[in-house]
Amino acid sequence: MAANTLQKFLTGDGVRLEILGAVPENAGACLIVWPCMGGAVQMYRVPVETFTSRGCACILYNPRGHGRSEGEMEIQAMSRDLDEIIRMYVPSKAPLVIVAHSAGANACLQFAARYRPPEQFVLIAPVLDSRESLFLMYQRKTIAEFIDIVCTYAHDDAIVRRVLADEKWLNADVWKSRGYRQMLDDVPARIHLGTFLENLFLPGHNAFAELERFAGRTRIFMTENDTWYPAATVRGLADKYGIPIETLAEAQNHFFMGAWEHVWAEVLRLIRSLSTEKTEQNESKEIKNGF
């Protein structure tokens, strides 16, 4: 089956994005993968050929500031970019499945509320409130995992590490009075770190309402050992909104090491069922129109 191989995308405002994957002709469904904050889709080893051989398009999306994509990490711009990509590559009748990891789950829920909702979300170790995540990490003393990711963007991370050493910067008055935004924006880095931290964590992004809105088309996979977000919050919301949730014993940490093969097998089964359902619906419409 002929397929259009993806490598890059130029947004309407001239930002070069790295998008990988392939789109077969007449794709019957489309898988979109949204990575964690600061991560890249290459982390997840998506078996693209397995999906495309079954007529499913794969769009592995590195938003602005992720992977080799240019630009600043800003959720509204990321959402707008993905809408452009979908409009260009995905047939309007093809069911969408979005697999999103960590803070990517928060972002993709916000995308769906503003643009095209998928038929199914698969959220992996979702971070549904950006501030709650960091307060947990400071409390459990796992914040170094976050700081290390932020520092990969800086050419000299000394100032970044000093500001983020404790949770005081999350207080809006402290942030403003100490001029942290400008101080961190002045640090030579791939992105404007002060603007990024202010936009994402002051006051923060919460996707509880969006999760409730899309509860009927969502399933969640968790790890037994998540150092980034309170498992009790995720389980409480899933129970409240009636969302299927599964904890994978093989998932070694928040980054789901050891469990991605299981995830992709489940996603493939899900896409097959959606494609079958869509075909049956179309056939039913054709029969009705024939009488």
C-alpha positions, 0 to 999 in steps of 0.5 A: 500500500503506497504511503506518504512518509512524513519527516517535517512540517512547516506551520502557517507562521513559518515554524519547522516541525519534526513530524514522523510516520506515514500516511497510506492512501485512503487511510481508514484510521489515523494514530497520532502520538503526542510526547511528554513535555520536553520529550520526543516521539522517538522515545516510544518506538512506535511500530509504524509499519505495523499500523500502516500495513493495516491501512492506519496512518501514523502521525508522530508529532513532536510539537514546538520545542520537542525533538528537532522541532523549532519554536517555543513550548506553548500549548495554544500554538502546539494545538493550532499546529496539530490542527493544520497537520490533521487538515493536511494529511488526515481524511475527514472521515478517518477515525482519530486515535490520540496516544499522549504521554504525561503532560502531552495528555493535558495538552491533547485534551485541550487541543480536542476541546478547541479543534477536532476531537478524536474518536479515542484518547489513550492517555499514558501516565497522564499529568492532568494539572501542571502545578499539582505535578510539580508540588508532588515532585518537590514533596517526594524529592523527585523534582530533579527529574523535571529540572534535568529535562528543563536544563537540557534546553540551556547552554549553561544551567547554573541559574536555572538550577538555582531558581528551581532548587525549591518550590518558591518560584511557583508562588506568583508574587515571588516569581514576579518580585524577583524578575525570574521570567526575564532572568531565565529568558536571558539564559542562553537556551534553545527556548525562552525558559522564563516564558515557558515556565511562566506560561505552563506553571503560573497559574498552570494548566488543568485539564480536569474539565476536558477529561470529563467532557471526553470521558466516554472516549478515553482510556488510561494506562498507569504505572505502579511507580509514578514519580510525576503525578499523584496516582490518587488524582488520576484514579479518583477522576477516572472513577468519577467520570467512568473512565477505564483505567489499567495499571501495567505491572511491566511499566517500570516508571513514569516513562513507561519503560518496559510497557510500550509494546503492550501499549501499542498492541492495545492501541492496534486492537482499538484501531481495528475495532474503530475501523470495523465500527466505521465500516459497518456504519457506512454500510448501514448508511448505504443500505438505507440510502438504497431504499 
